Amino acid sequence: MTKQSQTKGQVLDLIERLDVGAAIPSERQLSADLGVSRLTVRAALDDLVREGFLVRKRGSGTFVSEPKIAQELTMTSFTEDMRRRGMSPGSRTLSLEIVPAGARLGRLLHVSPSDPVMVAKRVRLADRETMAIETLHVPAALVPDLTAADLERGSFYELLRERYGVTIEGGVQTIEPTVTNEEESSALGVPLHSPAFLFERTTRAANDEIVEFVRSIYRGDRYRLVSELTRPQEARRAAGIAAVGR
């Protein structure tokens, strides 16, 4: 184990004993306490800031950051996720417009390129803190008279079900690491090129009709991805046969 990784582990142990928002000791104090150089301490702290465990405030020091939210890879809405964690979800609509689908959206939503599509951009909040910026694309025919205020009142999936009689049944989602651009950084209140997760989701209704295509940028310093793993049935069966053979 390198001195930097060992120092990082020791600072992590310290963080676990402190409350959110508490200041950690200075680099000089940590260097003396841990018996390593200030350069090693600074490198370890840099790693912990990048990974979201610590936050630096210019002129004030380094502080324990809010814990990351475990994002399970399930077919739930942002609102449902936050409520389940005991947090208060919210949205702020940045824009809402009706545009022609074009070739790419037409292909994703299974509509003609000339068909109108509602495009809504909104910031997603949890306990009033920015968590993600989301761009929602829905065939306009599915959501007549939808307003920006409607999108700020609660879950879009609940709105689809209760007002428009559309129930989300399933979908396909991709996730990849990225960094925030200037617009995303401004909306989320994070530095330019901050680490983030790019989610793209296409959902369908019970009748297999495509309902939406969503592109979301989630803050990398507030999220970690969690997935329950199970072995395929064929692999479990083969393992059982091998055990019997032995």
Secondary structure, 3 states (H helix, E strand, C coil): CCHHHHHHHHHHHHHHCCCCCCECCCHHHHHHHHCCCHHHHHHHHHHHHHCCCEEEECCCEEEECCCCEEEECCCCCHHHHHHHCCCCEEEEEEEEEEEECHHHHHHHHCCCCCCEEEEEEEEEEECCEEEEEEEEEEEHHHCCCCCCCHHHCCCHHHHHHHHHCCCEEEEEEEEEEEECCHHHHHHHCCCCCCEEEEEEEEEEECCCCEEEEEEEEEECCCEEEECCCCCCHHHHHHHHHHHHHC
